[in-house]
């Protein structure tokens, strides 16, 4: 994660904790645990998205490579049928 997104997450967490503290809804420990759990879940979803996008890119590259090989094979056949020995 970039430093800007980390700073945003920290600022959001502090804001949430302060709001909960002002409302008297929960103590510091439970507020911090809640914020920590939220950050862990968010980090997991980001890493899963990166894994999915990288596997999709690999799949796309393989398809492109196969298409190029197939096109080159067809081009060779066409060339030989037009200009090859009779």
Biotite code that builds the C-alpha atoms (Angstrom):
import biotite.structure as struc

atoms = struc.array([
    struc.Atom([0.000, 0.000, 0.000], chain_id="A", res_id=1, res_name="UNK", atom_name="CA", element="C"),
    struc.Atom([1.155, 3.512, -0.649], chain_id="A", res_id=2, res_name="UNK", atom_name="CA", element="C"),
    struc.Atom([1.999, 5.854, 2.179], chain_id="A", res_id=3, res_name="UNK", atom_name="CA", element="C"),
    struc.Atom([-0.978, 8.061, 1.299], chain_id="A", res_id=4, res_name="UNK", atom_name="CA", element="C"),
    struc.Atom([-3.436, 5.191, 1.711], chain_id="A", res_id=5, res_name="UNK", atom_name="CA", element="C"),
    struc.Atom([-1.772, 4.140, 4.984], chain_id="A", res_id=6, res_name="UNK", atom_name="CA", element="C"),
    struc.Atom([-2.063, 7.699, 6.274], chain_id="A", res_id=7, res_name="UNK", atom_name="CA", element="C"),
    struc.Atom([-5.731, 7.771, 5.265], chain_id="A", res_id=8, res_name="UNK", atom_name="CA", element="C"),
    struc.Atom([-6.389, 4.489, 7.083], chain_id="A", res_id=9, res_name="UNK", atom_name="CA", element="C"),
    struc.Atom([-4.656, 5.719, 10.232], chain_id="A", res_id=10, res_name="UNK", atom_name="CA", element="C"),
    struc.Atom([-6.558, 9.007, 10.135], chain_id="A", res_id=11, res_name="UNK", atom_name="CA", element="C"),
    struc.Atom([-9.844, 7.159, 9.647], chain_id="A", res_id=12, res_name="UNK", atom_name="CA", element="C"),
    struc.Atom([-9.074, 4.784, 12.498], chain_id="A", res_id=13, res_name="UNK", atom_name="CA", element="C"),
    struc.Atom([-8.232, 7.639, 14.849], chain_id="A", res_id=14, res_name="UNK", atom_name="CA", element="C"),
    struc.Atom([-11.435, 9.419, 13.820], chain_id="A", res_id=15, res_name="UNK", atom_name="CA", element="C"),
    struc.Atom([-13.515, 6.326, 14.484], chain_id="A", res_id=16, res_name="UNK", atom_name="CA", element="C"),
    struc.Atom([-11.907, 5.784, 17.868], chain_id="A", res_id=17, res_name="UNK", atom_name="CA", element="C"),
    struc.Atom([-12.446, 9.423, 18.857], chain_id="A", res_id=18, res_name="UNK", atom_name="CA", element="C"),
    struc.Atom([-16.085, 9.313, 17.751], chain_id="A", res_id=19, res_name="UNK", atom_name="CA", element="C"),
    struc.Atom([-16.700, 6.135, 19.735], chain_id="A", res_id=20, res_name="UNK", atom_name="CA", element="C"),
    struc.Atom([-14.923, 7.612, 22.736], chain_id="A", res_id=21, res_name="UNK", atom_name="CA", element="C"),
    struc.Atom([-17.046, 10.776, 22.579], chain_id="A", res_id=22, res_name="UNK", atom_name="CA", element="C"),
    struc.Atom([-20.223, 8.730, 22.380], chain_id="A", res_id=23, res_name="UNK", atom_name="CA", element="C"),
    struc.Atom([-19.149, 6.472, 25.208], chain_id="A", res_id=24, res_name="UNK", atom_name="CA", element="C"),
    struc.Atom([-20.170, 3.430, 23.151], chain_id="A", res_id=25, res_name="UNK", atom_name="CA", element="C"),
    struc.Atom([-17.091, 1.358, 23.818], chain_id="A", res_id=26, res_name="UNK", atom_name="CA", element="C"),
    struc.Atom([-13.701, 1.472, 25.470], chain_id="A", res_id=27, res_name="UNK", atom_name="CA", element="C"),
    struc.Atom([-10.363, 2.100, 23.800], chain_id="A", res_id=28, res_name="UNK", atom_name="CA", element="C"),
    struc.Atom([-9.444, -1.585, 23.734], chain_id="A", res_id=29, res_name="UNK", atom_name="CA", element="C"),
    struc.Atom([-12.540, -2.722, 21.905], chain_id="A", res_id=30, res_name="UNK", atom_name="CA", element="C"),
    struc.Atom([-12.400, 0.257, 19.524], chain_id="A", res_id=31, res_name="UNK", atom_name="CA", element="C"),
    struc.Atom([-8.790, -0.497, 18.670], chain_id="A", res_id=32, res_name="UNK", atom_name="CA", element="C"),
    struc.Atom([-9.578, -4.191, 18.202], chain_id="A", res_id=33, res_name="UNK", atom_name="CA", element="C"),
    struc.Atom([-12.455, -3.309, 15.910], chain_id="A", res_id=34, res_name="UNK", atom_name="CA", element="C"),
    struc.Atom([-10.289, -0.963, 13.825], chain_id="A", res_id=35, res_name="UNK", atom_name="CA", element="C"),
    struc.Atom([-7.501, -3.556, 13.686], chain_id="A", res_id=36, res_name="UNK", atom_name="CA", element="C"),
    struc.Atom([-9.924, -6.261, 12.509], chain_id="A", res_id=37, res_name="UNK", atom_name="CA", element="C"),
    struc.Atom([-11.292, -3.936, 9.841], chain_id="A", res_id=38, res_name="UNK", atom_name="CA", element="C"),
    struc.Atom([-7.781, -3.178, 8.586], chain_id="A", res_id=39, res_name="UNK", atom_name="CA", element="C"),
    struc.Atom([-6.892, -6.890, 8.470], chain_id="A", res_id=40, res_name="UNK", atom_name="CA", element="C"),
    struc.Atom([-10.011, -7.668, 6.443], chain_id="A", res_id=41, res_name="UNK", atom_name="CA", element="C"),
    struc.Atom([-9.295, -4.810, 4.063], chain_id="A", res_id=42, res_name="UNK", atom_name="CA", element="C"),
    struc.Atom([-5.675, -5.913, 3.603], chain_id="A", res_id=43, res_name="UNK", atom_name="CA", element="C"),
    struc.Atom([-6.840, -9.465, 2.796], chain_id="A", res_id=44, res_name="UNK", atom_name="CA", element="C"),
    struc.Atom([-9.294, -8.261, 0.168], chain_id="A", res_id=45, res_name="UNK", atom_name="CA", element="C"),
    struc.Atom([-6.620, -6.077, -1.454], chain_id="A", res_id=46, res_name="UNK", atom_name="CA", element="C"),
    struc.Atom([-4.129, -8.947, -1.616], chain_id="A", res_id=47, res_name="UNK", atom_name="CA", element="C"),
    struc.Atom([-6.778, -11.285, -3.054], chain_id="A", res_id=48, res_name="UNK", atom_name="CA", element="C"),
    struc.Atom([-7.639, -8.729, -5.734], chain_id="A", res_id=49, res_name="UNK", atom_name="CA", element="C"),
    struc.Atom([-3.972, -8.428, -6.685], chain_id="A", res_id=50, res_name="UNK", atom_name="CA", element="C"),
    struc.Atom([-3.652, -12.218, -6.961], chain_id="A", res_id=51, res_name="UNK", atom_name="CA", element="C"),
    struc.Atom([-6.740, -12.443, -9.166], chain_id="A", res_id=52, res_name="UNK", atom_name="CA", element="C"),
    struc.Atom([-5.601, -9.653, -11.454], chain_id="A", res_id=53, res_name="UNK", atom_name="CA", element="C"),
    struc.Atom([-2.134, -11.169, -11.853], chain_id="A", res_id=54, res_name="UNK", atom_name="CA", element="C"),
    struc.Atom([-3.570, -14.598, -12.709], chain_id="A", res_id=55, res_name="UNK", atom_name="CA", element="C"),
    struc.Atom([-5.897, -12.985, -15.257], chain_id="A", res_id=56, res_name="UNK", atom_name="CA", element="C"),
    struc.Atom([-2.925, -11.258, -16.874], chain_id="A", res_id=57, res_name="UNK", atom_name="CA", element="C"),
    struc.Atom([-1.023, -14.551, -17.118], chain_id="A", res_id=58, res_name="UNK", atom_name="CA", element="C"),
    struc.Atom([-4.058, -16.217, -18.683], chain_id="A", res_id=59, res_name="UNK", atom_name="CA", element="C"),
    struc.Atom([-4.424, -13.386, -21.204], chain_id="A", res_id=60, res_name="UNK", atom_name="CA", element="C"),
    struc.Atom([-0.740, -13.626, -22.138], chain_id="A", res_id=61, res_name="UNK", atom_name="CA", element="C"),
    struc.Atom([-1.059, -17.362, -22.761], chain_id="A", res_id=62, res_name="UNK", atom_name="CA", element="C"),
    struc.Atom([-4.090, -16.813, -24.989], chain_id="A", res_id=63, res_name="UNK", atom_name="CA", element="C"),
    struc.Atom([-2.249, -14.102, -26.933], chain_id="A", res_id=64, res_name="UNK", atom_name="CA", element="C"),
    struc.Atom([0.765, -16.368, -27.375], chain_id="A", res_id=65, res_name="UNK", atom_name="CA", element="C"),
    struc.Atom([-1.378, -19.237, -28.673], chain_id="A", res_id=66, res_name="UNK", atom_name="CA", element="C"),
    struc.Atom([-3.186, -16.891, -31.067], chain_id="A", res_id=67, res_name="UNK", atom_name="CA", element="C"),
    struc.Atom([0.137, -15.613, -32.437], chain_id="A", res_id=68, res_name="UNK", atom_name="CA", element="C"),
    struc.Atom([1.453, -19.166, -32.907], chain_id="A", res_id=69, res_name="UNK", atom_name="CA", element="C"),
    struc.Atom([-1.726, -20.179, -34.698], chain_id="A", res_id=70, res_name="UNK", atom_name="CA", element="C"),
    struc.Atom([-1.575, -17.120, -36.941], chain_id="A", res_id=71, res_name="UNK", atom_name="CA", element="C"),
    struc.Atom([2.083, -17.766, -37.768], chain_id="A", res_id=72, res_name="UNK", atom_name="CA", element="C"),
    struc.Atom([1.295, -21.391, -38.625], chain_id="A", res_id=73, res_name="UNK", atom_name="CA", element="C"),
    struc.Atom([-1.523, -20.330, -40.954], chain_id="A", res_id=74, res_name="UNK", atom_name="CA", element="C"),
    struc.Atom([0.736, -17.729, -42.557], chain_id="A", res_id=75, res_name="UNK", atom_name="CA", element="C"),
    struc.Atom([3.387, -20.414, -43.227], chain_id="A", res_id=76, res_name="UNK", atom_name="CA", element="C"),
    struc.Atom([0.819, -22.743, -44.801], chain_id="A", res_id=77, res_name="UNK", atom_name="CA", element="C"),
    struc.Atom([-0.520, -19.959, -47.006], chain_id="A", res_id=78, res_name="UNK", atom_name="CA", element="C"),
    struc.Atom([2.964, -18.964, -48.107], chain_id="A", res_id=79, res_name="UNK", atom_name="CA", element="C"),
    struc.Atom([3.951, -22.523, -48.962], chain_id="A", res_id=80, res_name="UNK", atom_name="CA", element="C"),
    struc.Atom([0.717, -23.173, -50.850], chain_id="A", res_id=81, res_name="UNK", atom_name="CA", element="C"),
    struc.Atom([1.240, -20.053, -52.972], chain_id="A", res_id=82, res_name="UNK", atom_name="CA", element="C"),
    struc.Atom([5.023, -19.976, -53.416], chain_id="A", res_id=83, res_name="UNK", atom_name="CA", element="C"),
    struc.Atom([6.224, -23.428, -52.462], chain_id="A", res_id=84, res_name="UNK", atom_name="CA", element="C"),
    struc.Atom([7.480, -26.128, -54.778], chain_id="A", res_id=85, res_name="UNK", atom_name="CA", element="C"),
    struc.Atom([4.927, -27.575, -57.193], chain_id="A", res_id=86, res_name="UNK", atom_name="CA", element="C"),
])
